[in-house]
Amino acid sequence: MEEQTILTLKWKPTTTNEIIAFFCILAIPILVIIIIKLYQRYKNIKIHDSQLFLFKLKRLGLSNFHIKIINNLIEILRFSNPNTLLGNPEFFESAVSRFLTHARESGESEEPLSMISKDLSIIYDKIYYPTRAKKPIRNIQDLGENQFIYFTLDSNKVFIGKIISWDSKNLYLKTFGSAAEMQAIPKNKVHTFHIFRLGDAEYSFDANVRGHEYGALIVEIPKEIRRGEESRHAYIDVIIPAQVSKIGSLDEVVEKISCTIYKINEYEAVLRVNMKLDINYQYNLEFNALEFNFIIVSKIIVEKTVEEESGIFYYNLKFKEMSASASNVLKKFVYELL
């Protein structure tokens, strides 16, 4: 029904539906703006989380290849925030189980699966149990819990397990894989097991698999454990006054330059020197530790940092020659600081 206005114009009253329609039309662009803002905020949070995650992984010393593996694990877990993975090793173990199952089903051969297992062991240690270096082990009881162990069956299937406990006779492993895969592991048969200890070396041993108990693989304690190729040893932080002198011809006057060793392991040292060294020469490095006077023939392998204005230089020296007694004392010195 139309209404008469003051100016004798007729006006149709607005209905409730028309008012609702008007506000709906008005609200559409506002909702679109809000959605765009929320999406942008979500995107920024995702970028921030990813950058923070990458920063943490780089600080832990993980390589680009390791980071690619980790990203695959995160896709398996479907985490919206990748940093969630760093909070609980059980997340990692769950993803590893599915990752290996998929790799085996895709037809990967033994060698690449063994290499992947080694990389997974390195990643696990660096994320959840980071240590600068580890002492060499003499027997299996020297291993701590949570140590990854990988092994291969006759069928060229590679499995990963984690030490959960041991007694005088048996080693108990939590194995990563489906129940059916675990049941397929032959019992009362000797298999070769491999261990990679970051900052120490690779080890292997042969042992009989006795069976399963409460989801754990029971492995007989081996009589012998073999130590293989050493891994690169991490540096120990120190502050040791030292002297370095260039090794030249016999008739050349040798100048001893004062320096400071602030990182060292059994094979290398990092020096802080107040003058530039010639990287084309070998040097005698002299210092004292454990009341032993070291004189080690060394070679510069990295000119790490140069602060030209302050006249401070940093060099990585690789030890080329030292006496057997010096080597033994240096090992003792490094291990005492672990």
C-alpha positions as CSV (number, residue, x, y, z in Angstrom):
1,M,0.0,0.0,0.0
2,E,1.4,3.4,-1.0
3,E,1.5,6.4,1.5
4,Q,0.9,10.1,0.7
5,T,3.9,12.3,1.5
6,I,3.8,16.1,2.3
7,L,4.7,17.0,-1.3
8,T,1.7,14.9,-2.5
9,L,4.2,12.2,-3.7
10,K,3.2,8.6,-3.3
11,W,5.8,6.4,-1.5
12,K,5.7,2.6,-1.2
13,P,6.7,1.5,2.3
14,T,9.9,-0.6,2.6
15,T,9.2,-4.2,3.6
16,T,11.2,-6.2,6.1
17,N,12.6,-8.5,3.3
18,E,13.8,-5.5,1.3
19,I,15.6,-4.1,4.4
20,I,17.3,-7.5,4.9
21,A,18.2,-7.7,1.3
22,F,19.7,-4.2,1.4
23,F,21.9,-5.0,4.4
24,C,23.0,-8.3,2.9
25,I,24.1,-6.5,-0.3
26,L,25.9,-4.0,1.9
27,A,27.6,-6.7,4.0
28,I,29.0,-8.7,1.0
29,P,31.9,-6.4,0.3
30,I,32.6,-6.0,4.0
31,L,32.7,-9.8,4.4
32,V,35.0,-10.1,1.4
33,I,37.4,-7.6,2.9
34,I,37.3,-9.4,6.3
35,I,38.0,-12.8,4.5
36,I,40.9,-11.3,2.5
37,K,42.3,-9.8,5.7
38,L,42.0,-13.1,7.6
39,Y,43.5,-15.1,4.8
40,Q,46.4,-12.7,4.6
41,R,47.0,-12.9,8.3
42,Y,46.8,-16.7,8.1
43,K,49.3,-16.7,5.2
44,N,51.7,-14.4,7.1
45,I,51.5,-16.7,10.2
46,K,52.3,-19.7,8.0
47,I,55.2,-17.9,6.4
48,H,56.5,-16.8,9.9
49,D,56.1,-20.4,11.2
50,S,57.9,-21.8,8.2
51,Q,60.8,-19.3,8.5
52,L,61.1,-19.9,12.2
53,F,61.1,-23.7,11.6
54,L,63.8,-23.3,8.9
55,F,65.9,-21.1,11.2
56,K,65.7,-23.7,14.0
57,L,66.7,-26.5,11.6
58,K,69.7,-24.6,10.3
59,R,70.8,-23.8,13.8
60,L,70.8,-27.5,14.6
61,G,73.1,-28.0,11.6
62,L,70.8,-29.9,9.3
63,S,71.6,-30.0,5.6
64,N,69.2,-29.0,2.8
65,F,68.7,-32.7,2.0
66,H,67.8,-33.4,5.7
67,I,65.3,-30.5,5.6
68,K,63.7,-32.0,2.5
69,I,63.2,-35.3,4.4
70,I,61.7,-33.4,7.4
71,N,59.3,-31.6,5.1
72,N,58.1,-35.0,3.8
73,L,57.5,-36.1,7.4
74,I,55.5,-33.0,8.1
75,E,53.3,-33.6,5.0
76,I,52.7,-37.2,6.3
77,L,51.7,-35.8,9.7
78,R,49.6,-33.0,8.2
79,F,50.8,-30.4,10.7
80,S,49.6,-26.9,10.0
81,N,52.6,-25.6,12.1
82,P,55.8,-27.4,11.3
83,N,57.3,-26.4,14.7
84,T,55.0,-28.9,16.3
85,L,57.3,-31.7,15.1
86,L,60.2,-30.4,17.3
87,G,58.2,-30.7,20.5
88,N,57.8,-34.5,20.7
89,P,60.0,-37.3,19.3
90,E,56.9,-39.6,19.1
91,F,55.6,-37.4,16.2
92,F,58.9,-38.0,14.3
93,E,58.8,-41.8,15.0
94,S,55.2,-42.0,13.8
95,A,56.0,-40.3,10.6
96,V,59.2,-42.4,10.1
97,S,57.1,-45.5,10.3
98,R,54.8,-44.4,7.4
99,F,57.7,-42.9,5.5
100,L,59.7,-46.2,5.4
101,T,56.6,-48.2,4.7
102,H,55.9,-46.0,1.6
103,A,59.6,-46.2,0.5
104,R,59.6,-50.0,0.7
105,E,56.3,-50.3,-1.2
106,S,57.6,-48.0,-3.9
107,G,60.3,-50.5,-4.6
108,E,63.4,-48.7,-3.3
109,S,66.4,-51.0,-3.1
110,E,68.5,-51.8,0.0
111,E,71.3,-49.3,-0.5
112,P,69.2,-46.1,-0.8
113,L,67.0,-47.2,2.1
114,S,70.1,-47.8,4.3
115,M,71.3,-44.3,3.4
116,I,67.9,-42.8,4.2
117,S,67.9,-44.7,7.5
118,K,71.3,-43.3,8.4
119,D,70.0,-39.8,7.6
120,L,66.9,-40.3,9.7
121,S,69.1,-41.3,12.6
122,I,71.2,-38.1,12.2
123,I,68.1,-35.9,12.0
124,Y,66.6,-37.6,15.1
125,D,69.7,-37.0,17.1
126,K,70.2,-33.4,16.0
127,I,66.6,-32.5,16.7
128,Y,65.8,-34.3,20.0
129,Y,69.2,-35.3,21.6
130,P,71.8,-32.8,20.3
131,T,75.3,-33.3,21.7
132,R,78.5,-31.9,20.4
133,A,80.4,-35.2,20.5
134,K,80.1,-38.7,21.9
135,K,82.6,-41.0,23.5
136,P,83.4,-44.2,21.5
137,I,81.5,-47.3,22.8
138,R,83.1,-50.6,23.8
139,N,79.9,-52.7,23.9
140,I,76.2,-52.5,23.3
141,Q,75.5,-51.6,26.9
142,D,77.4,-48.3,26.4
143,L,74.6,-47.1,24.1
144,G,71.9,-44.9,25.6
145,E,68.2,-45.4,25.2
146,N,66.6,-43.7,22.2
147,Q,69.5,-44.7,19.9
148,F,68.3,-45.5,16.4
149,I,69.4,-48.8,14.9
150,Y,68.7,-49.9,11.4
151,F,68.9,-53.4,9.9
152,T,68.3,-55.3,6.7
153,L,66.5,-58.6,6.1
154,D,67.4,-61.2,3.5
155,S,64.5,-59.8,1.5
156,N,66.4,-56.5,1.2
157,K,63.8,-54.8,3.5
158,V,65.4,-52.1,5.7
159,F,63.9,-51.4,9.1
160,I,64.6,-48.8,11.8
161,G,64.3,-49.5,15.5
162,K,65.0,-47.5,18.7
163,I,66.6,-48.9,21.8
164,I,64.1,-48.8,24.7
165,S,65.8,-51.1,27.2
166,W,68.2,-53.9,27.7
167,D,69.2,-56.5,30.2
168,S,72.1,-59.0,30.6
169,K,70.9,-61.1,27.7
170,N,68.7,-59.1,25.4
171,L,68.3,-55.8,23.7
172,Y,64.7,-54.5,23.3
173,L,63.9,-52.4,20.2
174,K,60.9,-50.4,19.3
175,T,60.6,-51.0,15.6
176,F,59.0,-48.5,13.2
177,G,56.5,-50.2,10.9
178,S,53.2,-51.9,10.7
179,A,52.4,-54.9,12.9
180,A,52.3,-57.1,9.8
181,E,55.8,-55.9,8.8
182,M,57.1,-56.6,12.2
183,Q,55.7,-60.1,12.4
184,A,57.4,-60.8,9.0
185,I,60.9,-60.4,10.6
186,P,62.3,-63.9,10.8
187,K,62.9,-65.2,14.4
188,N,65.9,-67.2,15.6
189,K,68.0,-65.9,12.8
190,V,71.1,-63.7,12.8
191,H,70.8,-60.3,11.2
192,T,73.3,-57.4,10.8
193,F,72.5,-54.2,12.7
194,H,73.9,-50.8,12.0
195,I,74.3,-47.7,14.3
196,F,75.4,-44.2,13.4
197,R,76.5,-42.1,16.3
198,L,76.8,-38.4,15.5
199,G,80.2,-37.1,16.6
200,D,81.6,-40.6,17.0
201,A,81.5,-43.3,14.3
202,E,79.4,-45.9,12.5
203,Y,79.1,-49.3,14.3
204,S,77.7,-52.7,13.3
205,F,77.0,-56.0,15.0
206,D,75.5,-59.4,14.2
207,A,72.8,-60.7,16.6
208,N,70.1,-63.2,16.7
209,V,66.5,-62.0,16.7
210,R,64.7,-64.0,19.4
211,G,61.1,-62.7,18.8
212,H,58.6,-60.1,19.8
213,E,57.3,-59.1,23.2
214,Y,54.7,-56.3,23.9
215,G,55.5,-54.7,20.5
216,A,59.3,-54.7,21.0
217,L,61.8,-56.7,18.9
218,I,64.0,-58.9,21.2
219,V,67.6,-59.1,20.0
220,E,70.3,-61.1,21.7
221,I,73.1,-59.0,23.2
222,P,76.0,-59.3,20.7
223,K,79.4,-60.5,21.8
224,E,81.2,-58.1,19.6
225,I,80.5,-54.6,18.2
226,R,82.5,-53.4,15.2
227,R,83.6,-49.7,14.9
228,G,83.6,-48.4,11.4
229,E,84.2,-45.1,9.7
230,E,84.5,-42.1,12.1
231,S,82.1,-39.2,11.7
232,R,83.2,-35.7,11.8
233,H,83.9,-34.7,15.4
234,A,82.2,-31.6,16.8
235,Y,84.4,-28.9,18.3
236,I,84.8,-28.5,22.0
237,D,84.7,-24.9,23.2
238,V,88.0,-23.9,24.9
239,I,90.2,-20.8,25.5
240,I,93.8,-22.0,25.3
241,P,96.8,-19.6,24.8
242,A,99.0,-20.9,21.9
243,Q,101.7,-20.0,19.5
244,V,101.8,-20.7,15.7
245,S,104.9,-20.6,13.6
246,K,105.3,-21.1,9.8
247,I,107.3,-24.1,8.7
248,G,109.8,-22.9,6.1
249,S,113.3,-23.6,5.0
250,L,116.0,-24.5,7.6
251,D,117.8,-21.2,7.3
252,E,114.7,-19.1,7.6
253,V,114.1,-17.3,10.8
254,V,111.0,-18.7,12.5
255,E,108.6,-16.2,14.0
256,K,106.2,-17.5,16.7
257,I,102.9,-15.7,16.6
258,S,100.7,-15.6,19.7
259,C,97.1,-16.8,19.2
260,T,94.2,-18.3,21.0
261,I,92.6,-21.7,20.4
262,Y,88.9,-21.3,21.1
263,K,87.6,-24.5,19.4
264,I,89.3,-27.9,19.2
265,N,88.7,-31.6,18.6
266,E,91.0,-34.6,17.9
267,Y,91.7,-33.5,14.4
268,E,91.3,-29.8,14.0
269,A,91.4,-26.5,15.9
270,V,90.0,-23.0,15.3
271,L,92.4,-20.1,16.0
272,R,92.0,-16.5,16.7
273,V,95.0,-14.5,15.6
274,N,95.9,-10.8,15.5
275,M,97.7,-11.0,12.1
276,K,97.1,-12.6,8.8
277,L,98.6,-16.0,8.1
278,D,99.7,-17.4,4.7
279,I,97.5,-20.3,3.8
280,N,100.1,-21.7,1.4
281,Y,102.3,-22.9,4.3
282,Q,102.1,-25.5,7.1
283,Y,102.4,-24.3,10.7
284,N,103.6,-25.7,14.0
285,L,100.9,-25.2,16.6
286,E,102.2,-25.1,20.2
287,F,100.1,-25.1,23.3
288,N,99.9,-26.8,26.7
289,A,97.1,-28.9,28.1
290,L,97.0,-31.6,30.9
291,E,100.6,-30.5,31.6
292,F,101.6,-31.8,28.2
293,N,103.4,-29.5,25.7
294,F,101.9,-30.0,22.2
295,I,103.7,-29.3,19.0
296,I,101.4,-30.2,16.1
297,V,102.1,-29.8,12.4
298,S,99.0,-28.2,11.0
299,K,97.6,-26.9,7.7
300,I,95.1,-24.0,7.3
301,I,91.9,-25.4,5.6
302,V,89.5,-22.4,6.2
303,E,90.1,-18.7,6.6
304,K,86.8,-18.5,8.5
305,T,86.3,-14.9,9.4
306,V,88.3,-11.8,8.8
307,E,87.8,-8.6,10.7
308,E,90.2,-6.3,8.8
309,E,89.5,-3.2,10.8
310,S,90.2,-4.7,14.2
311,G,93.0,-6.9,12.8
312,I,91.5,-10.1,14.1
313,F,91.6,-13.3,11.9
314,Y,90.0,-16.7,12.4
315,Y,91.5,-19.9,10.9
316,N,90.6,-23.6,10.9
317,L,93.7,-25.7,11.2
318,K,93.7,-29.4,10.3
319,F,96.3,-31.5,12.3
320,K,98.7,-33.2,9.9
321,E,101.4,-34.7,12.1
322,M,101.7,-35.3,15.9
323,S,103.3,-37.9,18.1
324,A,101.4,-40.9,19.4
325,S,101.7,-39.6,22.9
326,A,100.4,-36.2,21.9
327,S,97.4,-37.8,20.1
328,N,96.6,-39.9,23.2
329,V,96.7,-36.9,25.5
330,L,94.6,-34.8,23.1
331,K,92.0,-37.5,23.0
332,K,91.9,-37.6,26.8
333,F,91.7,-33.9,27.0
334,V,88.8,-33.7,24.5
335,Y,86.8,-36.5,26.2
336,E,87.2,-35.0,29.6
337,L,85.4,-31.9,28.3
338,L,82.5,-33.8,26.8
